[in-house]
Structures are given as C-alpha cells and as structure tokens.
Amino acid sequence: MGSVEPHYSSTAESQRIFDLLCGLFDDVALPRAVQDVKADIQFTADRDLPYFPIPFKETETTAALKAIEGSVAALLAKTKDAGQGNRKITVNLEKTSAFLFQAYLAKVGGLGKLDKEVRALLKDTDLLQAQSDPYRRMSANLYETASPGQYYHIHGSLEASTTLGFLGLEPFRPDLKTHEQIVDVIETAVKKYTPEELEVLNAKYRQAGVKALKHDEFLQTHHGKTNSQLPPWAVTPLEDKTPKVPLPMTDGKRLLSGIKVLELCRIIAGPVVCRILGEYGADVLKITSPNLSDVPFFQVDGNMGKHAAELDLKSPEGRQRFEELLEEVDVVIDGYRPEAIAKLGYGPEYMANLAAKRGKGLSYVNVNCFGYEGEWAHRPGWQQIADCVSGIAWEQGKFMGLDEPVVPPFPISDYGTGCMGAIAALVGLYHRATAGGSWHGKVSLLQYDLLLFKAGLLPADIQESLRSWVGPDFLSLRHAHSVDQISGTALRKMREVFPKLTLDKKYLDHWYADSYKADVEAVLPVVEIDGLDISFRRASRPNGTDKASWEFGSDKDYRK
C-alpha cells in the first residue's frame, strides 16, 4: 500500500483539529466549558491512518467534531446530574469513518444502496422518478461547458425533468444504456452553454447548480470572502425571555430522554442531525410532505431511531396538527431550501413567538448548502454543489492526477454537516438549561467544506499512499462519472484493502424492522461517554410510516 512515513497519526491530527475548532468560536456557539472536559477525550484507532481515497482529512476532521459533540453532551449530562464528575469520552476513528459513508454500509434485507434489487424493498418516495434510471440520475452531475476548462454541476436529483428540459433534452431516454451514451447526450447539451448562461437557466427554473471553482477562485468571490471568515457554525439567541429549562429526569443514562425533536428535512445532512439526537435518547418525529420527493434508500440509515410521519403544511388540517406538535417541541431542525419553511409561516420569528407564548424556550437549527451570509445564501443546493463551489472537487481531481474537477466518493460532507448540526442543537439545549431563552443554530455544507480547507490537505506521502492502494480503476475516473460510480469504485477497492472496516459487521447495528418487513443494518453511533447509553431504540422506517403524534407507543422492531 505504498510507503508511509511514521510521523503522521490520524488520532494526533484529530486532537489538533479539535484544538483548532475550540479556537474558532465565541463561548455562545461553543461553550468555553468544553475546554474543561478536553482531558477526558480519547481518540482511538486500529489503523492510525486515513481510509478514504481523498486528499482531505475527512476522518480526522469529523472525529474532532464528534469529540466536540461528546464534550457538549458531557456538559449537558452535568446539568442533569450536578454531582457527577467528568466522564471519559471516546471517539474511535474506524467508527467515525463508517459514519462518513454509512449510506454505502447500510443494508435492508441484506441488500445495499448499489444493489438494483433493493428497490423492491423500499417505499417509492421518488415521486418524480428522478432516480428511476441512469439517464435521469445523471441529470445531477458534473459536465464540461462551452468555456474550455470550465465545468458546471447541474443538479436534477429530485426534479430531473426540469433540469433536462431547460437543456433541451427529453425527460426520458430508455434507449440510452451505457454511461458513455448518457454522458455524450447530456454533456453535449451542457457544452452549448457557458457557466454564466447555465447560472441564468438554473435561477430561472429554481434548480440547484453551480460552476466548479478552484478554492482560490472561490475565495475571490464576495461569497467566499464573507464565508471564509466565519466559524463553521453559529448559535445565537432567538429570544431571551423564557426561563431555564433543565433536561427531563426521565432516564439518567439516556441523556436526551424526554426531549422532543421535530425534523423537517430530506435526503442526508438534516436527517443525520436528528439521527444523532435520537442516539442520545431524544424522541425524534420526522415530518415530510406527501407531495415532495425523497431518495428512498437514504431513509434506511437516516431514519434510524425515529418515528416518521407525513403532513401537508399547505392544508388547514396539516397546519393545525403541525402547530399542535410544536406546542410540545424542544428542538426543531429545518433542512429545507432557504426560507421555504419560513414562507409557510414557521420560521425563526414563529419559533421565538411560540417560545414566548408557552413560556418555554427551544433549540432551532437551520441546515442549508451555501450558508447564511453572502450573495449566494438564498440558493438551493446539495453536497455536490457545495463540493464544487468550495474547491473540494478540483482538489479531488488534482489528487487523481487530473486537470479537471471530480466529485469525491461518498456523501461525506453531508454526514460531517449533520454532526455540526447536532452540535448546534446540543449547544442550544445547553444554553436553555443553564441560561434560559431560545437559541438559533445555523450550519451549512459549505462551512463543513471550508473547515476541511482550514484543517489542511493530507501530507503528500499520505496522499501518495492512498493513490497506490486505490489503484487504476479509481484513478481513471473523470469529471462526468456519477457519484455512485465514483463511490462504488472506491467501495469495491476498500472492501478488498480494508475488509475489517467495510465488511466486518461490528460497526453495524442489526435490527428487524417491522415497517420494512426485513432485517436492517445501519452504522452504530460513534461517540462513547462513560455512564451514558448512546444507542438506537428502534429500527429504521420509510417516511410517512407513523402517525403525526408524540405518543410513540410500542414498536414491533427488535435488535438482533
């Protein structure tokens, strides 16, 4: 696997990035008391080196975030049991790596994301058939433009017909069978336009999309200049009139037992925030619209530990029930397009008024793509969009020996952003318990990517080692290969080189999921804290399985 100088240590680098993070925040976004538990954090690893064929310190950065998560959780535990001393916090880097590509490790009925047969086991929430065949899936992909050497990521992953349509393409092309045929048709259409013209089309049709920028180019934009100066997440007061609210004393080992979390999210980053809160014992109720598409397989790992219901917030009945749920809520996670929930009347102002009216504060967290300041803050986006605009994709291409951008394997930025969102939610609960009021957290995919740049690229010898084992199949991939092709190629090689991480079941939780009528395997929680039970209490379920109620009742799921 190539020669690696022994000086590099992923665990030591995780500790360094933890220290870096502690220096990026004021004591509102990250309580200063986190420093008091620093000595209780232990990073562990079986292989003290990176696993992913990526030039960034993905595992190390997210391990540092997981240590922050555990530290804030430990501080919350002290508010619940003042007599309890410091608790040992363990973050394992293999568990962290598994967390970062869990969608590709999860299984339902023994089948994974890349198995075509798995579709038969899933609820069809792909309402617009955007994921129905390779041609339509490739409406979310990176292509060369009319400007030589410039690339643009179109993104029709949930609305393929819209993106294909404004490019002048047919919505369905079942005659196109191979990757080469599909790329030839779609890239030929994209290459009729400059990036600037594609920007106009995306804005007109309200689609996500972005030019792939090198990191230096991004930093020269107004948006880049603004956001590069900001910390990775923000937590600010939403209202300061409500009294302190201690954590419920329902279960001493389940930190967030009795805490009610309302999830308004789709796809990955937002659901991961709530998945983590559920690991700590919160009652998580995911609300989705029956009229909006979602990617079915991401629900297998993303909905672990939750109940999932549907409400139409554009109907009087749906709004009434939603507002009844909000009366009891402690945490709200909003992962929709900027201002989408606010336009329905349920944004930060509504939450502040609700808290004041009921005399009980809450923790409210927004998750988006581009951040909340700068010229592009209003734009919709997904992981690949953030990776392309920030410079991550160009660095990935450079790592692979190319003079073109390539989207990295696996939805890693999604999972890292989800961890940051969980931290923001926990910080809000900590302030509510210790100072009162309501708190507004803000996290974005872009800020996770900028944190990767702040952490720095892996040393040259480590990058060379990664290239040496990942081999020619991966390194021959190009800009127009899809995220599943890139991820699948990396996964196959990782299974060969790192079978303990990718094939060993010890990093997975094993359940019978009644809603799927099948066994489900999903990645276990990462953080371990002495004296706390951090685990799932129920298996996954598809969106819309349950009633929109805080009365969860008994589940028929069971751990195997």
C-alpha positions as CSV (number, residue, x, y, z in Angstrom):
1,M,0.0,0.0,0.0
2,G,3.0,2.3,-0.5
3,S,5.5,3.7,1.9
4,V,4.1,6.0,4.6
5,E,6.3,8.0,6.9
6,P,5.5,7.0,10.5
7,H,5.2,10.6,11.7
8,Y,1.6,11.0,10.6
9,S,-1.0,10.0,13.1
10,S,-4.8,10.3,12.4
11,T,-5.5,10.3,16.1
12,A,-3.0,13.1,16.8
13,E,-4.3,15.1,13.9
14,S,-7.9,14.7,15.2
15,Q,-6.7,16.2,18.5
16,R,-5.0,19.1,16.7
17,I,-8.2,19.8,14.7
18,F,-10.2,19.6,18.0
19,D,-8.0,22.3,19.4
20,L,-8.3,24.3,16.2
21,L,-12.1,24.1,16.4
22,C,-12.1,25.3,20.0
23,G,-10.3,28.5,18.9
24,L,-12.7,29.4,16.1
25,F,-15.8,30.2,18.3
26,D,-17.1,32.6,20.9
27,D,-18.5,31.0,24.1
28,V,-22.0,31.1,22.7
29,A,-21.6,29.0,19.6
30,L,-19.3,26.7,21.7
31,P,-19.4,26.9,25.5
32,R,-16.0,27.7,27.0
33,A,-16.6,24.9,29.4
34,V,-15.8,22.4,26.6
35,Q,-12.2,23.1,27.4
36,D,-12.8,21.7,30.9
37,V,-13.5,18.3,29.5
38,K,-10.7,18.2,26.9
39,A,-8.6,16.0,29.1
40,D,-11.4,13.4,29.2
41,I,-11.3,12.9,25.4
42,Q,-9.6,9.9,23.9
43,F,-9.2,9.3,20.2
44,T,-8.6,5.6,19.3
45,A,-7.8,3.8,16.1
46,D,-7.0,0.3,14.9
47,R,-5.2,1.8,11.8
48,D,-3.9,5.3,12.7
49,L,-4.1,6.5,9.0
50,P,-6.8,7.6,6.6
51,Y,-9.1,5.2,4.8
52,F,-10.7,7.3,2.0
53,P,-9.0,8.0,-1.4
54,I,-9.5,11.7,-0.8
55,P,-6.8,14.4,-0.2
56,F,-8.6,15.9,2.8
57,K,-8.5,14.9,6.4
58,E,-12.1,13.8,6.4
59,T,-12.0,11.2,9.2
60,E,-9.8,13.4,11.4
61,T,-11.9,16.5,10.9
62,T,-15.1,14.6,11.7
63,A,-13.5,12.8,14.6
64,A,-12.7,16.2,16.1
65,L,-16.3,17.3,15.5
66,K,-17.5,14.1,17.2
67,A,-15.3,15.0,20.2
68,I,-16.9,18.4,20.3
69,E,-20.3,16.7,20.1
70,G,-19.4,14.4,23.0
71,S,-18.0,17.3,25.0
72,V,-21.2,19.3,24.8
73,A,-23.2,16.1,25.6
74,A,-21.0,15.6,28.7
75,L,-21.6,19.2,29.8
76,L,-25.4,18.6,29.4
77,A,-25.0,15.5,31.5
78,K,-23.5,17.6,34.2
79,T,-26.6,19.9,34.2
80,K,-28.7,16.7,34.7
81,D,-26.6,15.3,37.5
82,A,-24.6,18.1,39.2
83,G,-22.8,15.5,41.5
84,Q,-21.4,13.6,38.6
85,G,-17.7,14.1,37.9
86,N,-16.1,14.3,34.4
87,R,-16.9,11.4,32.1
88,K,-14.5,9.8,29.7
89,I,-15.3,10.5,26.1
90,T,-14.1,8.0,23.4
91,V,-14.1,8.7,19.7
92,N,-12.9,5.8,17.5
93,L,-11.7,6.6,14.1
94,E,-12.9,3.4,12.5
95,K,-16.4,4.2,13.8
96,T,-16.0,7.8,12.5
97,S,-15.0,6.6,9.0
98,A,-18.0,4.2,9.0
99,F,-20.2,7.1,10.0
100,L,-19.0,9.1,7.0
101,F,-20.1,6.6,4.3
102,Q,-22.8,4.9,6.2
103,A,-25.3,5.0,3.3
104,Y,-23.0,2.6,1.5
105,L,-22.7,0.3,4.5
106,A,-26.4,0.2,5.4
107,K,-28.5,-2.7,4.2
108,V,-32.1,-3.7,4.2
109,G,-33.0,-7.3,3.6
110,G,-29.3,-8.0,3.0
111,L,-29.1,-5.5,0.1
112,G,-27.2,-2.3,-0.1
113,K,-27.5,1.0,-1.9
114,L,-25.8,-0.2,-5.1
115,D,-27.9,-3.4,-5.4
116,K,-30.7,-2.9,-8.0
117,E,-32.9,-5.4,-6.3
118,V,-33.1,-3.3,-3.2
119,R,-35.7,-1.0,-4.8
120,A,-38.4,-3.7,-4.3
121,L,-37.9,-3.4,-0.5
122,L,-38.2,0.4,-0.3
123,K,-41.2,2.7,-0.2
124,D,-41.3,4.6,-3.5
125,T,-40.8,8.2,-2.4
126,D,-39.2,9.2,-5.7
127,L,-42.4,10.8,-6.8
128,L,-41.0,12.4,-9.9
129,Q,-39.0,9.3,-11.0
130,A,-35.7,11.3,-10.8
131,Q,-33.9,8.2,-9.6
132,S,-35.7,5.8,-11.9
133,D,-32.9,5.1,-14.4
134,P,-29.2,6.1,-15.1
135,Y,-30.1,8.8,-17.6
136,R,-32.4,10.7,-15.2
137,R,-29.9,10.2,-12.3
138,M,-27.2,11.7,-14.5
139,S,-29.2,15.0,-14.6
140,A,-27.4,15.6,-11.3
141,N,-23.8,15.5,-12.5
142,L,-20.6,17.5,-13.4
143,Y,-20.1,18.4,-17.1
144,E,-17.8,20.5,-19.2
145,T,-19.2,23.7,-20.5
146,A,-18.8,25.8,-23.7
147,S,-16.0,27.6,-21.9
148,P,-12.9,25.4,-22.3
149,G,-11.6,24.0,-19.0
150,Q,-14.7,25.2,-17.1
151,Y,-17.2,22.8,-15.6
152,Y,-20.7,23.1,-14.2
153,H,-22.6,20.8,-11.9
154,I,-26.3,20.6,-12.8
155,H,-28.5,19.0,-10.2
156,G,-31.8,17.5,-11.1
157,S,-31.7,14.7,-8.5
158,L,-35.3,15.3,-7.3
159,E,-36.6,17.1,-10.4
160,A,-34.8,15.5,-13.4
161,S,-37.3,16.6,-16.0
162,T,-36.9,20.3,-15.1
163,T,-33.1,20.2,-15.5
164,L,-33.1,18.0,-18.6
165,G,-35.9,20.2,-20.1
166,F,-34.1,23.5,-19.8
167,L,-31.1,21.9,-21.5
168,G,-33.4,21.0,-24.4
169,L,-33.3,17.2,-23.6
170,E,-36.1,14.6,-23.5
171,P,-37.2,13.8,-19.9
172,F,-36.9,10.0,-20.6
173,R,-34.4,8.2,-22.8
174,P,-34.7,4.4,-22.2
175,D,-32.7,3.8,-25.3
176,L,-29.5,5.1,-23.6
177,K,-28.0,2.1,-21.9
178,T,-24.3,2.9,-21.2
179,H,-22.6,5.6,-19.2
180,E,-20.8,6.8,-22.3
181,Q,-24.1,7.2,-24.3
182,I,-25.7,9.2,-21.4
183,V,-22.7,11.5,-21.0
184,D,-22.5,12.0,-24.7
185,V,-26.1,13.2,-24.8
186,I,-26.1,15.3,-21.6
187,E,-22.6,16.8,-21.8
188,T,-23.2,17.7,-25.5
189,A,-26.2,19.7,-24.3
190,V,-24.4,21.3,-21.4
191,K,-21.5,22.3,-23.6
192,K,-23.8,24.6,-25.6
193,Y,-23.8,27.0,-22.6
194,T,-21.2,28.9,-20.7
195,P,-21.2,28.7,-16.9
196,E,-22.8,32.1,-16.8
197,E,-25.6,31.1,-19.1
198,L,-26.2,27.9,-17.0
199,E,-26.4,30.2,-13.9
200,V,-29.2,32.1,-15.5
201,L,-31.1,28.9,-16.5
202,N,-30.8,27.4,-13.0
203,A,-32.1,30.6,-11.4
204,K,-35.0,30.8,-13.9
205,Y,-36.1,27.3,-13.2
206,R,-35.2,27.3,-9.5
207,Q,-32.8,24.4,-9.8
208,A,-29.6,23.8,-7.9
209,G,-26.4,24.0,-9.9
210,V,-23.0,25.7,-9.7
211,K,-19.8,26.3,-11.6
212,A,-16.9,24.2,-10.2
213,L,-14.5,26.7,-8.7
214,K,-10.9,26.2,-7.6
215,H,-10.6,27.1,-3.9
216,D,-8.6,30.3,-4.7
217,E,-11.3,31.3,-7.2
218,F,-14.0,30.8,-4.6
219,L,-12.1,32.9,-2.0
220,Q,-12.0,35.7,-4.5
221,T,-15.8,35.8,-4.8
222,H,-17.8,38.0,-2.4
223,H,-19.5,34.9,-1.0
224,G,-16.1,33.3,-0.5
225,K,-14.6,36.3,1.2
226,T,-17.6,36.5,3.5
227,N,-17.9,32.9,4.5
228,S,-14.3,32.0,4.8
229,Q,-14.1,34.5,7.7
230,L,-17.0,32.9,9.6
231,P,-16.8,30.0,12.1
232,P,-18.1,26.6,11.0
233,W,-21.4,27.0,12.7
234,A,-23.3,29.7,14.5
235,V,-25.5,29.7,17.6
236,T,-27.3,32.9,18.6
237,P,-30.2,33.9,20.9
238,L,-33.6,33.6,19.3
239,E,-35.4,35.0,22.4
240,D,-34.2,35.7,25.9
241,K,-37.5,36.0,27.9
242,T,-38.2,32.3,28.8
243,P,-36.8,30.7,31.9
244,K,-34.2,28.0,32.3
245,V,-35.4,24.5,31.2
246,P,-33.5,21.6,32.7
247,L,-33.3,18.3,30.9
248,P,-36.0,15.9,31.8
249,M,-35.1,13.5,34.6
250,T,-36.8,10.5,33.0
251,D,-33.7,8.4,32.3
252,G,-30.3,9.1,33.9
253,K,-28.4,7.1,31.2
254,R,-30.3,8.4,28.2
255,L,-29.1,12.0,28.1
256,L,-32.0,13.4,26.0
257,S,-34.7,11.1,27.2
258,G,-38.0,13.1,27.2
259,I,-36.6,15.7,24.7
260,K,-38.9,16.1,21.7
261,V,-37.3,16.8,18.3
262,L,-39.2,17.7,15.2
263,E,-37.4,17.0,12.0
264,L,-38.2,19.0,8.8
265,C,-35.6,17.6,6.5
266,R,-34.9,15.4,3.4
267,I,-32.0,13.4,2.0
268,I,-28.9,13.3,4.3
269,A,-27.5,16.2,6.2
270,G,-30.6,17.3,8.1
271,P,-31.8,13.8,8.9
272,V,-28.3,13.0,10.2
273,V,-28.6,15.8,12.8
274,C,-31.8,14.2,14.1
275,R,-30.4,10.7,13.9
276,I,-27.6,11.7,16.3
277,L,-30.1,13.4,18.7
278,G,-32.0,10.1,18.7
279,E,-28.8,8.2,19.6
280,Y,-28.7,10.3,22.8
281,G,-32.3,9.3,23.7
282,A,-34.4,12.1,22.2
283,D,-37.9,11.3,20.8
284,V,-37.5,12.3,17.1
285,L,-40.5,12.8,14.9
286,K,-39.7,13.3,11.2
287,I,-42.3,15.2,9.3
288,T,-42.3,15.1,5.5
289,S,-44.7,16.2,2.9
290,P,-46.7,13.6,0.9
291,N,-46.2,15.8,-2.1
292,L,-42.4,16.1,-2.1
293,S,-39.9,13.6,-3.5
294,D,-37.2,12.0,-1.4
295,V,-34.5,9.4,-2.2
296,P,-35.8,6.1,-0.8
297,F,-32.5,4.4,0.2
298,F,-31.2,7.2,2.3
299,Q,-34.1,6.6,4.7
300,V,-32.7,3.2,5.6
301,D,-29.8,4.7,7.6
302,G,-31.1,8.2,8.0
303,N,-34.3,7.3,9.8
304,M,-32.8,5.0,12.4
305,G,-34.2,5.6,15.9
306,K,-37.0,7.9,14.7
307,H,-40.7,7.9,14.0
308,A,-41.7,9.3,10.6
309,A,-45.0,10.9,9.6
310,E,-46.4,12.9,6.8
311,L,-48.2,16.3,7.0
312,D,-49.2,18.7,4.2
313,L,-48.3,22.1,5.7
314,K,-50.3,23.8,2.9
315,S,-53.5,22.3,4.1
316,P,-55.6,23.6,7.1
317,E,-55.6,20.1,8.7
318,G,-51.9,19.6,8.3
319,R,-51.1,23.1,9.7
320,Q,-53.3,22.5,12.7
321,R,-51.7,19.2,13.5
322,F,-48.3,20.6,13.0
323,E,-48.9,23.5,15.3
324,E,-50.2,21.1,18.0
325,L,-46.9,19.2,17.7
326,L,-44.9,22.4,18.0
327,E,-46.6,23.2,21.3
328,E,-44.5,20.4,23.0
329,V,-41.3,20.6,20.9
330,D,-37.8,21.2,22.4
331,V,-35.8,21.1,19.2
332,V,-36.7,21.9,15.6
333,I,-34.3,21.0,12.7
334,D,-35.1,22.7,9.4
335,G,-33.2,21.4,6.4
336,Y,-35.3,22.7,3.5
337,R,-34.4,25.3,0.9
338,P,-33.6,28.7,2.4
339,E,-36.8,30.4,3.6
340,A,-39.1,27.5,2.5
341,I,-40.4,26.7,5.9
342,A,-40.4,30.4,6.9
343,K,-42.6,31.2,3.8
344,L,-45.1,28.7,5.2
345,G,-45.2,30.7,8.4
346,Y,-42.9,28.6,10.6
347,G,-39.5,30.3,10.5
348,P,-37.4,31.7,13.3
349,E,-39.9,34.5,14.2
350,Y,-42.7,32.0,14.6
351,M,-40.5,29.8,16.8
352,A,-39.5,32.8,19.0
353,N,-43.1,33.9,19.4
354,L,-44.1,30.3,20.2
355,A,-41.5,30.0,22.9
356,A,-42.6,33.3,24.5
357,K,-46.3,32.4,24.3
358,R,-45.8,29.0,26.0
359,G,-43.1,30.2,28.4
360,K,-40.6,27.5,27.3
361,G,-37.7,28.0,25.1
362,L,-36.4,25.8,22.3
363,S,-33.4,25.0,20.2
364,Y,-33.9,25.7,16.5
365,V,-31.4,24.8,13.8
366,N,-31.2,25.6,10.1
367,V,-29.2,23.4,7.7
368,N,-28.5,24.6,4.2
369,C,-25.9,24.5,1.4
370,F,-24.4,27.9,0.9
371,G,-24.5,29.4,4.4
372,Y,-26.5,32.4,5.7
373,E,-24.4,35.4,4.7
374,G,-23.2,36.5,1.3
375,E,-24.6,36.8,-2.2
376,W,-25.5,33.1,-2.6
377,A,-27.1,32.4,0.8
378,H,-30.5,32.1,-0.8
379,R,-29.5,29.4,-3.3
380,P,-30.6,25.8,-3.0
381,G,-28.0,23.1,-3.1
382,W,-26.8,19.7,-2.1
383,Q,-23.5,18.1,-1.2
384,Q,-22.1,18.0,-4.7
385,I,-22.9,21.7,-5.2
386,A,-21.0,22.7,-2.0
387,D,-18.1,20.4,-3.0
388,C,-17.9,22.1,-6.4
389,V,-18.3,25.7,-5.4
390,S,-15.8,25.5,-2.5
391,G,-13.0,23.9,-4.4
392,I,-13.2,20.4,-2.9
393,A,-14.0,18.8,-6.4
394,W,-10.9,20.5,-8.0
395,E,-8.7,19.2,-5.2
396,Q,-10.1,15.7,-5.7
397,G,-9.3,15.8,-9.4
398,K,-5.8,17.1,-8.7
399,F,-5.4,14.2,-6.2
400,M,-6.3,11.8,-9.0
401,G,-3.7,13.3,-11.4
402,L,-6.3,15.3,-13.4
403,D,-6.6,18.8,-14.6
404,E,-10.4,18.8,-14.0
405,P,-12.7,18.6,-11.0
406,V,-14.1,15.3,-9.7
407,V,-16.8,14.9,-7.0
408,P,-15.3,12.9,-4.1
409,P,-16.6,9.5,-3.3
410,F,-19.4,9.1,-0.7
411,P,-21.7,11.8,0.8
412,I,-19.1,12.7,3.4
413,S,-19.8,16.4,3.6
414,D,-23.4,15.6,4.3
415,Y,-22.5,13.5,7.3
416,G,-20.0,16.0,8.6
417,T,-22.5,18.8,8.3
418,G,-25.1,16.6,10.1
419,C,-22.6,16.3,13.0
420,M,-22.2,20.1,13.1
421,G,-26.0,20.5,13.2
422,A,-26.2,18.1,16.1
423,I,-23.6,20.1,18.0
424,A,-25.5,23.3,17.4
425,A,-28.7,21.7,18.6
426,L,-27.0,20.4,21.8
427,V,-25.4,23.8,22.4
428,G,-28.9,25.3,22.2
429,L,-30.2,22.8,24.8
430,Y,-27.2,23.6,27.0
431,H,-27.9,27.3,26.9
432,R,-31.6,26.7,27.5
433,A,-30.7,24.6,30.6
434,T,-28.1,27.0,32.0
435,A,-29.3,30.5,30.9
436,G,-32.8,30.1,29.6
437,G,-34.2,31.5,26.3
438,S,-34.3,30.0,22.9
439,W,-31.4,29.5,20.6
440,H,-30.9,29.5,16.8
441,G,-28.2,27.3,15.3
442,K,-27.0,27.6,11.7
443,V,-24.9,25.1,9.8
444,S,-24.1,24.5,6.1
445,L,-22.5,22.1,3.8
446,L,-20.2,24.9,2.6
447,Q,-18.9,25.6,6.1
448,Y,-18.0,21.9,6.5
449,D,-16.0,22.1,3.3
450,L,-14.3,25.3,4.4
451,L,-13.4,23.5,7.7
452,L,-11.7,20.8,5.6
453,F,-9.5,23.5,4.0
454,K,-8.8,25.0,7.4
455,A,-7.7,21.6,8.6
456,G,-5.4,21.3,5.6
457,L,-4.7,18.7,3.0
458,L,-3.2,15.4,3.9
459,P,0.6,15.3,3.6
460,A,2.0,14.4,0.2
461,D,3.3,11.0,1.3
462,I,-0.1,10.0,2.7
463,Q,-1.8,11.1,-0.5
464,E,0.6,9.0,-2.5
465,S,-0.1,6.0,-0.3
466,L,-3.8,6.4,-0.8
467,R,-3.3,6.6,-4.6
468,S,-1.1,3.5,-4.5
469,W,-3.7,1.2,-3.0
470,V,-6.8,2.6,-4.6
471,G,-5.4,1.7,-8.0
472,P,-6.1,2.5,-11.7
473,D,-9.8,1.8,-11.8
474,F,-10.5,4.6,-9.4
475,L,-7.8,6.9,-10.7
476,S,-9.1,6.6,-14.3
477,L,-12.4,8.1,-13.3
478,R,-13.3,11.5,-14.8
479,H,-15.4,14.5,-14.1
480,A,-18.5,13.1,-15.7
481,H,-18.6,9.9,-13.7
482,S,-21.6,9.9,-11.3
483,V,-21.3,10.0,-7.5
484,D,-22.5,6.3,-7.4
485,Q,-19.9,5.3,-10.0
486,I,-17.2,7.0,-8.1
487,S,-18.3,5.8,-4.7
488,G,-18.9,2.2,-6.0
489,T,-15.4,2.0,-7.5
490,A,-13.9,3.3,-4.2
491,L,-16.1,0.9,-2.1
492,R,-15.1,-2.2,-4.1
493,K,-11.4,-1.4,-3.6
494,M,-11.9,-0.5,0.1
495,R,-13.6,-3.9,0.6
496,E,-10.5,-5.6,-0.8
497,V,-7.9,-3.5,1.1
498,F,-9.8,-2.8,4.3
499,P,-12.2,-5.7,4.9
500,K,-12.4,-5.1,8.6
501,L,-13.9,-1.6,8.1
502,T,-16.1,-2.3,5.1
503,L,-17.2,-6.0,5.6
504,D,-17.0,-6.6,9.3
505,K,-20.4,-6.4,11.0
506,K,-19.0,-5.0,14.2
507,Y,-19.6,-1.4,13.2
508,L,-23.2,-2.0,12.4
509,D,-26.4,-2.2,14.5
510,H,-28.6,-5.2,13.5
511,W,-32.4,-4.9,13.7
512,Y,-35.6,-6.5,12.4
513,A,-37.5,-3.5,11.0
514,D,-41.2,-4.2,11.1
515,S,-42.0,-1.4,8.6
516,Y,-39.7,-2.9,6.0
517,K,-40.6,-6.5,7.0
518,A,-36.9,-7.2,6.7
519,D,-33.6,-7.0,8.6
520,V,-31.9,-3.6,8.6
521,E,-28.2,-3.0,9.2
522,A,-27.0,0.6,10.0
523,V,-23.8,2.1,11.3
524,L,-23.6,2.3,15.1
525,P,-23.3,5.6,17.0
526,V,-19.7,6.9,17.1
527,V,-19.3,8.7,20.5
528,E,-19.0,6.7,23.7
529,I,-19.4,8.5,27.1
530,D,-18.9,6.7,30.4
531,G,-22.2,6.2,32.2
532,L,-24.4,7.2,29.2
533,D,-26.4,4.9,26.9
534,I,-25.9,6.1,23.3
535,S,-27.8,3.8,21.1
536,F,-30.9,3.4,18.9
537,R,-34.2,2.4,20.5
538,R,-35.9,1.4,17.3
539,A,-35.1,0.4,13.7
540,S,-35.4,2.5,10.6
541,R,-38.7,3.0,8.8
542,P,-39.7,4.7,5.5
543,N,-41.0,8.3,5.5
544,G,-44.7,8.5,6.4
545,T,-44.9,5.2,8.4
546,D,-46.2,6.6,11.6
547,K,-48.9,9.0,13.0
548,A,-48.0,12.6,13.5
549,S,-48.0,12.3,17.2
550,W,-45.7,12.4,20.2
551,E,-47.4,9.3,21.5
552,F,-44.9,6.8,20.1
553,G,-46.3,3.7,21.7
554,S,-44.6,0.4,21.3
555,D,-42.7,-0.7,18.2
556,K,-42.5,-4.1,16.7
557,D,-38.8,-3.7,15.8
558,Y,-36.3,-5.6,17.7
559,R,-32.5,-5.8,17.8
560,K,-30.9,-9.0,16.5
